[in-house]
Amino acid sequence: MDGGWGGDVIRVGWEELVAVGLPAARPVGEVVERGLREAGREVLLAEVGARHSVLLQDRQLEGSLTGLSQLCASAARVRLRVACDVAGRGLHVGSGFTLVDWLAQRAPDLTPEAVRDVARLAVASGEPVHEPLVRAALEGWMSIARAARMHRALVRIRRAVKPEDYERAVALLVGAGCDPVFDDADIGRIIGALLRACLPEKDHEERRKAQQGLRDVHESNLADGSVRRIVMTFGDDADHEAVRAILTSPLAAPASKEEQEVTGVEERRTPGQRRYDALMTVLRRGVAGTQGQPTTPKATLVVTMDLQTLRRELGEAGDGRPGCGSTLAGASVSASTIRVLACEADIIPVVLGGPSEVVDQGRRRRLVTPGQRIRLAARDKGCTIPGCTVPATWCEAHHVVPWAQGGRSDLSNYALLCPRHHTWVHEHGFGATVTALGVIWIFRR
């Protein structure tokens, strides 16, 4: 035999070759490659067949989803095993790429976060102390994402604890991660408790300052202006939890059955829309509350529009449209919206006559006094629409007879409404009768 050996090195022992499931005298590399080829071919056949999934029976649909889940989980574990060997041999080093970039090129189906998780565990597999964590992911006892999350926490505490304590921390997290009783929220609390117990106060303070430095609010609108978005990056865990508390509060709950029967409006808001409504309720309360409420100062609304348009009811304009006013920044505001805002904001009316001639500019007027607000809360308890559970703290004082039409500023002309029903009352032309027993809503048109 001339020349050197040109074949691949078979990194497998005899015991593995004759193990259950592996044909004897077949190298592991051939088994893996052939298995992947066959699996890929079968998946393609399944994809073609799934184009006619309408012909599948119910049990076949259920079985297909279960089978796909198992297949994806197995493929993810195979990818992690291969990535561990890639990291161990340093295959990515010769190409000049980091392990994350090297894997990303060969796993375009993974999200950047998933690629980072695989790379993290692949590097961790090179240290014996992390062997229980990596093995738990390889055996399917916990997800790769959960194992990577635990490793990120372990890296943070490693320099702050003794080696033996670090090993115990690894065992603790692996035990919790493999326990099906604990969900991701539970794991988050366990990791948080571990970090609080192990990290010195200095580290917590440095992390807090670093997180504070990332706080940010900016607009991210589509170029044509059809979608307007504001993106917020929280600078503190407490801030994040405060907003989450709003998004999961009763303010974001769907309308009750009684409320839907009374208003005749079916609850069709998506969960995201309900969370948006809840957040806007809190924000508006913060700038529109009266003294005595836990809020910031009132908003100052400069109303610039024709007084007759403001006094008209929705849809009574000569051309069938309600008309609109404008803010100081030039944005258009419908008359119905101004009537809603006028119930709570500090008003500076700028009345126009003729071609934008200012015929009168009044002073700021606050219509609902702090004392009246407290008495309204005691009387109405909350939103006066039957079935609505929004408490008085988050309600607005609605004028039964609008101030622009000569309505009085006393309790007999006020009724508490949540922001959603406040808009609904204005849109549908409802009036109210305030009695000693409460507020009775009637259709006015």
C-alpha positions as CSV (number, residue, x, y, z in Angstrom):
1,M,0.0,0.0,0.0
2,D,1.7,3.1,-1.2
3,G,1.1,6.6,0.3
4,G,-0.4,7.4,3.6
5,W,-3.8,6.5,5.0
6,G,-6.5,8.6,3.3
7,G,-9.6,7.3,5.1
8,D,-11.5,8.9,7.9
9,V,-10.7,8.0,11.5
10,I,-13.5,5.9,12.9
11,R,-14.0,7.4,16.4
12,V,-16.0,4.5,17.8
13,G,-15.4,1.4,19.8
14,W,-16.6,-2.2,19.2
15,E,-19.1,-2.0,22.0
16,E,-20.8,1.0,20.4
17,L,-20.9,-0.6,17.0
18,V,-22.9,-3.6,18.3
19,A,-25.1,-1.5,20.6
20,V,-28.9,-1.8,20.2
21,G,-30.0,0.2,17.2
22,L,-26.6,0.4,15.5
23,P,-25.8,-2.3,12.8
24,A,-22.6,-4.1,13.4
25,A,-19.6,-3.1,11.3
26,R,-21.1,0.3,10.3
27,P,-19.2,3.4,11.5
28,V,-21.1,5.9,13.5
29,G,-20.5,8.6,10.9
30,E,-22.2,6.5,8.3
31,V,-25.1,5.8,10.6
32,V,-25.6,9.5,11.3
33,E,-25.3,10.7,7.7
34,R,-27.5,7.9,6.4
35,G,-30.1,8.5,9.1
36,L,-30.2,12.2,8.4
37,R,-30.6,11.6,4.6
38,E,-33.4,9.1,5.2
39,A,-35.1,11.4,7.7
40,G,-34.8,14.4,5.3
41,R,-36.4,12.3,2.5
42,E,-39.2,11.1,4.7
43,V,-39.9,14.6,6.0
44,L,-40.1,15.9,2.4
45,L,-42.6,13.1,1.6
46,A,-44.6,14.1,4.7
47,E,-44.6,17.7,3.5
48,V,-46.0,16.8,0.2
49,G,-48.7,14.6,1.8
50,A,-49.6,17.4,4.2
51,R,-50.7,19.6,1.3
52,H,-53.8,17.4,1.4
53,S,-54.1,17.4,5.2
54,V,-57.8,18.0,4.9
55,L,-58.1,14.3,4.1
56,L,-56.5,13.3,7.3
57,Q,-58.6,11.9,10.1
58,D,-58.7,13.6,13.5
59,R,-56.4,11.0,15.1
60,Q,-53.9,11.4,12.2
61,L,-53.8,15.1,12.7
62,E,-53.1,14.8,16.4
63,G,-50.5,12.1,15.7
64,S,-48.8,14.2,13.1
65,L,-48.4,17.1,15.5
66,T,-47.0,14.8,18.2
67,G,-44.7,13.1,15.8
68,L,-43.4,16.5,14.5
69,S,-42.7,17.7,18.0
70,Q,-40.7,14.6,18.8
71,L,-38.8,14.8,15.5
72,C,-37.9,18.5,16.1
73,A,-36.8,17.7,19.6
74,S,-34.6,14.8,18.4
75,A,-33.1,16.9,15.7
76,A,-32.3,19.7,18.1
77,R,-30.5,17.3,20.4
78,V,-28.5,15.9,17.5
79,R,-27.5,19.4,16.5
80,L,-26.4,20.2,20.1
81,R,-24.3,17.0,20.2
82,V,-22.6,17.8,16.9
83,A,-22.0,21.4,18.1
84,C,-20.3,20.2,21.3
85,D,-17.8,18.2,19.2
86,V,-17.3,21.2,16.9
87,A,-16.5,23.3,19.9
88,G,-14.2,20.6,21.3
89,R,-12.2,20.2,18.1
90,G,-12.2,24.0,17.4
91,L,-13.4,23.5,13.8
92,H,-14.6,27.1,13.7
93,V,-11.3,28.5,14.7
94,G,-9.6,27.8,11.4
95,S,-12.2,29.6,9.5
96,G,-11.8,32.8,11.6
97,F,-15.4,32.7,12.8
98,T,-16.7,32.7,16.3
99,L,-18.6,29.6,17.2
100,V,-21.9,31.5,17.0
101,D,-21.2,32.8,13.5
102,W,-20.0,29.4,12.4
103,L,-23.1,27.7,13.6
104,A,-25.4,30.4,12.2
105,Q,-24.1,29.8,8.7
106,R,-24.9,26.1,9.0
107,A,-28.2,26.5,10.8
108,P,-30.1,29.2,9.0
109,D,-33.4,27.8,10.4
110,L,-32.5,28.9,13.9
111,T,-33.2,32.3,15.4
112,P,-30.1,34.3,16.5
113,E,-31.1,33.6,20.1
114,A,-31.4,29.9,19.5
115,V,-27.9,29.8,17.8
116,R,-26.4,31.6,20.8
117,D,-28.0,29.0,23.2
118,V,-26.6,26.1,21.3
119,A,-23.1,27.7,21.1
120,R,-23.2,28.5,24.8
121,L,-23.9,24.9,25.8
122,A,-21.4,23.6,23.3
123,V,-18.7,25.7,24.9
124,A,-19.9,24.7,28.4
125,S,-19.6,21.0,27.5
126,G,-15.8,21.4,27.6
127,E,-15.9,21.9,31.4
128,P,-16.6,18.9,33.6
129,V,-18.4,21.0,36.2
130,H,-21.1,21.8,33.6
131,E,-21.5,18.2,32.4
132,P,-24.8,17.6,34.3
133,L,-26.3,20.6,32.8
134,V,-25.3,19.8,29.2
135,R,-26.2,16.1,29.6
136,A,-29.7,17.1,30.8
137,A,-30.2,19.0,27.5
138,L,-28.7,16.3,25.4
139,E,-31.0,13.6,27.0
140,G,-34.1,15.8,26.6
141,W,-34.7,16.2,30.3
142,M,-34.9,20.0,29.8
143,S,-35.0,22.2,26.8
144,I,-31.9,23.7,25.3
145,A,-33.2,27.2,25.9
146,R,-33.8,26.5,29.6
147,A,-30.3,25.0,30.0
148,A,-28.7,28.0,28.3
149,R,-30.7,30.3,30.6
150,M,-29.4,28.5,33.6
151,H,-25.8,28.6,32.3
152,R,-26.0,32.4,31.9
153,A,-27.0,32.7,35.6
154,L,-24.3,30.3,36.7
155,V,-21.6,32.3,34.9
156,R,-22.6,35.4,36.8
157,I,-22.2,33.8,40.2
158,R,-19.1,31.6,39.4
159,R,-16.5,34.1,40.5
160,A,-18.5,35.0,43.7
161,V,-18.7,31.5,45.2
162,K,-16.3,28.7,46.1
163,P,-15.8,25.8,43.5
164,E,-17.7,23.4,45.7
165,D,-20.5,25.8,46.2
166,Y,-20.6,26.3,42.4
167,E,-21.0,22.6,41.9
168,R,-23.9,22.5,44.3
169,A,-25.5,25.4,42.5
170,V,-25.2,23.6,39.2
171,A,-26.8,20.5,40.7
172,L,-29.6,22.6,42.3
173,L,-30.5,24.3,39.0
174,V,-30.3,21.0,37.0
175,G,-32.6,19.3,39.5
176,A,-35.1,22.1,39.2
177,G,-34.8,22.3,35.4
178,C,-35.5,18.6,35.0
179,D,-38.5,18.7,37.3
180,P,-41.7,18.9,35.1
181,V,-43.5,20.6,38.1
182,F,-41.5,23.8,37.5
183,D,-42.5,26.0,34.5
184,D,-40.4,28.8,33.1
185,A,-41.8,31.4,35.5
186,D,-40.8,29.1,38.5
187,I,-37.3,28.6,37.0
188,G,-37.0,32.4,36.7
189,R,-37.8,32.8,40.4
190,I,-35.3,30.1,41.4
191,I,-32.6,31.7,39.3
192,G,-33.4,35.1,40.8
193,A,-33.2,33.7,44.3
194,L,-29.8,32.1,43.5
195,L,-28.5,35.4,42.1
196,R,-29.6,37.3,45.1
197,A,-28.1,34.8,47.5
198,C,-24.7,34.5,45.8
199,L,-23.9,37.8,44.2
200,P,-22.5,40.6,46.5
201,E,-24.4,43.9,46.7
202,K,-21.8,45.5,44.5
203,D,-22.6,43.2,41.6
204,H,-26.3,43.9,42.0
205,E,-25.7,47.6,42.0
206,E,-23.4,47.4,38.9
207,R,-26.0,45.4,37.1
208,R,-28.7,47.9,38.1
209,K,-26.6,50.8,36.8
210,A,-25.9,49.0,33.6
211,Q,-29.6,48.2,33.1
212,Q,-30.5,51.8,33.9
213,G,-28.1,52.8,31.1
214,L,-30.1,50.8,28.6
215,R,-33.5,52.4,29.4
216,D,-34.9,53.9,26.3
217,V,-38.2,55.0,24.6
218,H,-38.2,55.8,20.9
219,E,-40.6,55.8,18.0
220,S,-40.5,53.1,15.4
221,N,-43.0,54.0,12.8
222,L,-43.6,52.6,9.3
223,A,-42.2,54.9,6.6
224,D,-45.7,55.7,5.2
225,G,-47.0,56.6,8.7
226,S,-49.7,53.9,8.6
227,V,-48.5,52.3,11.8
228,R,-47.2,54.4,14.7
229,R,-45.2,52.6,17.4
230,I,-43.3,53.4,20.5
231,V,-40.7,50.9,21.7
232,M,-39.7,50.9,25.4
233,T,-36.6,49.3,26.9
234,F,-37.0,49.0,30.6
235,G,-34.1,50.1,32.8
236,D,-35.2,48.4,35.9
237,D,-36.9,45.1,36.8
238,A,-39.4,46.9,39.0
239,D,-40.4,49.1,36.1
240,H,-41.0,46.1,34.0
241,E,-43.1,44.4,36.7
242,A,-45.1,47.6,37.2
243,V,-46.1,47.6,33.5
244,R,-46.8,43.9,33.6
245,A,-49.1,44.4,36.5
246,I,-51.1,46.9,34.5
247,L,-51.2,44.5,31.4
248,T,-52.5,41.7,33.6
249,S,-54.8,43.7,35.8
250,P,-58.6,43.7,35.7
251,L,-58.4,46.7,33.4
252,A,-57.2,44.4,30.7
253,A,-60.0,41.8,31.3
254,P,-62.6,41.1,28.7
255,A,-66.0,42.7,29.0
256,S,-68.3,40.7,31.3
257,K,-71.5,39.0,29.9
258,E,-73.7,41.5,31.8
259,E,-71.8,44.5,30.3
260,Q,-72.1,43.1,26.8
261,E,-75.9,42.7,27.3
262,V,-76.3,46.2,28.6
263,T,-74.3,47.9,25.9
264,G,-75.1,45.6,23.1
265,V,-71.5,45.6,22.1
266,E,-69.9,42.2,21.7
267,E,-66.4,41.8,23.2
268,R,-64.2,41.5,20.1
269,R,-61.0,43.0,21.4
270,T,-57.9,40.8,21.1
271,P,-55.8,40.3,24.2
272,G,-53.3,42.7,22.8
273,Q,-55.9,45.4,22.3
274,R,-57.2,44.9,25.8
275,R,-53.7,45.3,27.2
276,Y,-53.3,48.5,25.1
277,D,-56.6,49.9,26.5
278,A,-55.4,49.1,30.1
279,L,-52.1,50.9,29.6
280,M,-53.7,53.9,28.0
281,T,-56.2,54.1,30.9
282,V,-53.4,54.3,33.4
283,L,-51.5,56.9,31.4
284,R,-54.5,59.1,30.9
285,R,-55.4,58.8,34.5
286,G,-51.9,60.0,35.4
287,V,-52.3,63.2,33.4
288,A,-56.0,63.8,33.9
289,G,-56.7,63.0,37.5
290,T,-57.8,65.5,40.1
291,Q,-55.9,66.5,43.3
292,G,-56.1,63.8,45.9
293,Q,-55.5,61.1,43.3
294,P,-52.1,59.5,42.9
295,T,-51.4,61.2,39.6
296,T,-49.2,63.8,38.0
297,P,-50.6,67.3,37.2
298,K,-53.5,67.6,34.8
299,A,-53.1,67.8,31.0
300,T,-53.6,71.2,29.6
301,L,-55.8,71.0,26.5
302,V,-55.8,74.0,24.2
303,V,-59.0,73.7,22.2
304,T,-58.8,75.5,18.9
305,M,-62.0,75.0,16.9
306,D,-65.3,76.5,16.0
307,L,-67.5,76.7,19.1
308,Q,-70.6,75.7,17.2
309,T,-68.8,72.6,15.9
310,L,-67.7,71.7,19.5
311,R,-71.3,72.1,20.7
312,R,-72.8,70.0,18.0
313,E,-73.4,66.3,18.6
314,L,-71.5,63.8,16.6
315,G,-72.7,63.7,13.0
316,E,-74.8,66.8,13.1
317,A,-72.5,69.0,10.9
318,G,-73.9,70.2,7.7
319,D,-71.9,67.8,5.6
320,G,-72.7,64.8,7.8
321,R,-69.2,64.9,9.4
322,P,-68.5,65.9,13.0
323,G,-65.8,68.4,12.2
324,C,-62.5,68.6,14.1
325,G,-60.1,70.8,16.0
326,S,-56.4,70.9,16.2
327,T,-53.6,70.8,18.8
328,L,-50.8,73.3,19.1
329,A,-48.6,70.8,17.1
330,G,-51.1,70.8,14.2
331,A,-52.6,67.3,14.7
332,S,-56.3,67.0,13.9
333,V,-58.6,66.0,16.8
334,S,-62.2,65.1,16.2
335,A,-64.9,66.9,18.0
336,S,-66.1,63.8,19.7
337,T,-62.5,63.2,21.1
338,I,-62.4,66.8,22.3
339,R,-65.7,66.4,24.1
340,V,-64.3,63.3,25.9
341,L,-61.1,65.1,26.8
342,A,-63.0,68.1,28.0
343,C,-64.5,66.1,30.8
344,E,-61.1,65.7,32.5
345,A,-58.4,68.0,31.2
346,D,-57.7,71.6,32.1
347,I,-59.4,73.5,29.3
348,I,-58.1,76.7,27.6
349,P,-60.7,77.4,24.9
350,V,-59.6,79.4,21.9
351,V,-62.9,80.2,20.0
352,L,-62.5,81.1,16.4
353,G,-64.9,83.3,14.3
354,G,-64.6,83.9,10.6
355,P,-61.3,83.0,8.9
356,S,-59.4,81.7,11.9
357,E,-60.0,85.0,13.9
358,V,-59.5,84.5,17.6
359,V,-62.6,86.1,19.1
360,D,-62.1,84.8,22.6
361,Q,-59.4,83.0,24.6
362,G,-60.4,81.9,28.0
363,R,-58.5,81.0,31.1
364,R,-57.8,77.5,32.2
365,R,-60.9,76.0,33.8
366,R,-61.0,72.9,35.9
367,L,-64.5,71.4,35.8
368,V,-64.4,68.6,38.3
369,T,-63.1,69.7,41.7
370,P,-61.1,67.4,44.0
371,G,-64.0,67.4,46.5
372,Q,-66.5,66.5,43.7
373,R,-64.2,63.7,42.5
374,I,-64.1,62.1,46.0
375,R,-67.9,62.3,46.3
376,L,-68.3,60.8,42.8
377,A,-66.1,57.9,43.8
378,A,-68.2,57.3,47.0
379,R,-71.4,57.6,45.1
380,D,-70.7,55.6,41.9
381,K,-68.0,53.2,43.2
382,G,-66.7,52.7,39.6
383,C,-67.9,52.8,36.0
384,T,-71.7,53.3,36.0
385,I,-72.3,51.0,33.0
386,P,-73.9,47.8,34.5
387,G,-71.5,44.9,34.4
388,C,-68.3,47.0,34.1
389,T,-65.8,46.3,36.9
390,V,-63.4,49.2,36.4
391,P,-63.0,50.9,39.8
392,A,-63.5,54.7,40.4
393,T,-59.7,55.3,40.5
394,W,-59.5,54.6,36.8
395,C,-62.7,56.3,35.7
396,E,-63.4,59.7,34.2
397,A,-66.0,62.2,35.2
398,H,-68.5,62.5,32.3
399,H,-70.8,65.4,31.9
400,V,-74.3,64.3,31.4
401,V,-75.0,67.6,29.8
402,P,-71.7,68.9,28.2
403,W,-70.3,72.1,29.6
404,A,-70.3,73.5,26.0
405,Q,-74.1,73.2,26.0
406,G,-74.5,74.9,29.4
407,G,-74.2,71.8,31.6
408,R,-73.8,72.5,35.3
409,S,-70.6,71.6,37.2
410,D,-72.3,69.8,40.1
411,L,-72.8,66.1,41.1
412,S,-76.2,65.9,39.5
413,N,-74.5,66.4,36.1
414,Y,-71.6,64.0,36.6
415,A,-71.3,60.2,36.2
416,L,-68.2,58.1,36.4
417,L,-67.2,56.1,33.2
418,C,-64.2,54.1,32.3
419,P,-62.3,55.4,29.2
420,R,-63.8,52.7,26.9
421,H,-67.4,53.4,28.0
422,H,-66.8,57.1,28.0
423,T,-66.0,56.9,24.3
424,W,-68.9,54.6,23.7
425,V,-71.4,57.0,25.4
426,H,-70.2,59.9,23.2
427,E,-70.3,57.8,20.0
428,H,-73.8,56.5,20.6
429,G,-75.5,59.6,21.9
430,F,-76.4,58.3,25.3
431,G,-77.6,60.5,28.1
432,A,-78.1,59.8,31.8
433,T,-80.5,60.4,34.6
434,V,-78.7,60.8,38.0
435,T,-80.9,59.7,40.9
436,A,-80.4,58.9,44.5
437,L,-80.2,55.2,43.6
438,G,-77.5,55.7,41.0
439,V,-77.0,56.6,37.3
440,I,-79.5,55.4,34.7
441,W,-78.3,55.5,31.1
442,I,-80.8,56.2,28.3
443,F,-80.5,56.6,24.6
444,R,-80.8,60.3,23.8
445,R,-81.2,60.4,20.1
